[in-house]
Amino acid sequence: MGKLNFISIQKPPLLTEFDQTRPLDSIIQSYLANRNIEASSQDYSLQFSGNSEHYVTEKNRHEVRHGTVLNLTHSVSRTCQNILDKLQNAGPEEKRSQLKELVRLCLDPAFVEEFVSKKGKDYLVQAIERGAIQPEEGLGFALEAFVELMNHGFCR
């Protein structure tokens, strides 16, 4: 059997094993089944809890150690799409809130990769160039998010 780590998944807390030899989708699906949540593992992700709320991916899963606390959250893809939808259709306060959240999420390489693949960077650049994001709607956050996107090297 592979290396097992005992982790805690919050909301509500559940102490469980994290088998490093199993695919993440399988681990998430098992958690959903344990909680009687009828959903696909494709709709959910695990996120590290604490200072770094990065998504757990196949690339960084080795960072899950014994005693790690993880959160079950919407998948990266779903989160990206929700933010893009709200940025395009929201009023000034909601847009500002979403841009602030975008800055936080852009610290995570997994999120940035998905956001770029969904043409989120293109939307952001066009919105800034067209003046579709006003200062009171969070233009500063939009510019900060753009800088964070560029820092990951996924785009030119």
KAGIKA-V233824 format. One record per residue. RES is the residue in one letter. SS is DSSP state (h for helix, s for strand, l for the rest). PHI is phi in whole degrees, -180 to 180 (none if undefined). BURIAL is I if it has 24 or more other ideal C-beta (glycine too) atoms within 12 Angstrom, else O. Layout:
res->(RES;RES)
ss->(SS;SS)
phi->(PHI;PHI)
burial->(BURIAL;BURIAL)
This chain:
res->(M;G;K;L;N;F;I;S;I;Q;K;P;P;L;L;T;E;F;D;Q;T;R;P;L;D;S;I;I;Q;S;Y;L;A;N;R;N;I;E;A;S;S;Q;D;Y;S;L;Q;F;S;G;N;S;E;H;Y;V;T;E;K;N;R;H;E;V;R;H;G;T;V;L;N;L;T;H;S;V;S;R;T;C;Q;N;I;L;D;K;L;Q;N;A;G;P;E;E;K;R;S;Q;L;K;E;L;V;R;L;C;L;D;P;A;F;V;E;E;F;V;S;K;K;G;K;D;Y;L;V;Q;A;I;E;R;G;A;I;Q;P;E;E;G;L;G;F;A;L;E;A;F;V;E;L;M;N;H;G;F;C;R)
ss->(l;l;l;s;s;s;s;s;s;s;l;l;l;s;s;s;s;s;s;l;l;l;l;h;h;h;h;h;h;h;h;h;h;h;l;l;l;l;l;l;h;h;h;s;s;s;s;s;l;l;l;l;l;l;s;l;l;l;l;l;h;h;h;l;l;l;l;l;s;s;s;s;s;s;l;h;h;h;h;h;h;h;h;h;h;h;h;h;h;l;l;h;h;h;h;h;h;h;h;h;h;h;h;h;h;l;l;l;h;h;h;h;h;h;h;h;h;l;l;h;h;h;h;h;h;h;h;h;h;h;l;l;l;l;h;h;h;l;h;h;h;h;h;h;h;h;h;h;h;h;h;l;l;l;l;l)
phi->(none;-74;-71;-107;-119;-91;-126;-118;-104;-82;65;-75;-60;-145;-84;-146;-91;-119;-84;-64;-90;-90;-63;-57;-56;-67;-65;-65;-62;-64;-63;-61;-65;-60;-95;54;-99;-88;-156;-87;-64;-68;-88;-130;-140;-104;-127;-63;-101;110;-62;-108;-96;-68;-71;-81;-126;-63;-75;-115;-60;-64;-78;-76;-114;-56;91;-64;-105;-120;-113;-85;-143;-61;-63;-58;-61;-65;-62;-59;-64;-61;-65;-62;-61;-69;-64;-81;-124;-90;-79;-56;-68;-66;-61;-61;-62;-68;-67;-64;-65;-61;-58;-62;-70;-71;-78;-97;-58;-64;-66;-60;-59;-70;-62;-66;-66;-90;66;-66;-64;-61;-60;-61;-61;-64;-64;-67;-63;-79;76;-76;-118;-85;-53;-73;-92;108;-55;-60;-67;-61;-67;-65;-63;-61;-61;-62;-59;-68;-64;-85;77;-82;-147;-92)
burial->(O;O;O;O;I;O;I;I;I;O;O;O;O;O;O;I;I;I;O;I;O;I;O;I;O;O;I;I;O;I;I;I;O;O;O;O;O;O;O;O;O;O;O;I;I;I;I;I;I;O;O;O;I;I;I;I;I;O;O;O;I;O;O;I;O;O;O;I;I;I;I;I;I;I;I;I;I;O;I;I;O;I;I;I;O;I;I;O;O;O;O;O;O;O;I;I;O;I;I;I;I;I;I;I;I;I;I;I;I;I;I;I;I;I;I;I;O;I;O;I;I;O;I;I;O;O;I;I;O;O;O;O;I;O;O;O;I;I;I;O;I;I;O;I;I;I;O;I;I;O;O;I;O;O;O;O)
